[in-house]
Amino acid sequence: MEIEIINRDYWFKVVEFLQQNWALIDKCEVDKGCNVFFINDASGVFDKIQFSSFAEAQEGLRRNGFKRYSEDTESQKFIAAPEPPFRETTHSNGPIYSSGRHWK
């Protein structure tokens, strides 16, 4: 199933050699907060966490080792962000972030 994500302000975290987990903060609404979608290198959305605000989502990503892709010009030289369309997928270890196993 395809997942529509409007935002393209990518965040990333290197998890293994030549493998990254990506995140996009999207669908921020005043009363409903926003979602952080976690995406693999092949554009598969494997997890999602809801936050009450955009600022809270950014803080959570930083606290958990994610960096803003647009601010890391060195990484942009050898790492490419995943391209839409984004599709629903699973992670081999299940919902690694929303379960709290790999989220502070």
Protein Blocks (a to p, Z undefined) as FASTA:
>chain_A
ZZddfblcdcdddfbghiacddddehiafklopadddddfkopafbdcddfbfklmmmmm
mmnopacfklmmmlmmmpccddddddddddfkljfklnommcZZ
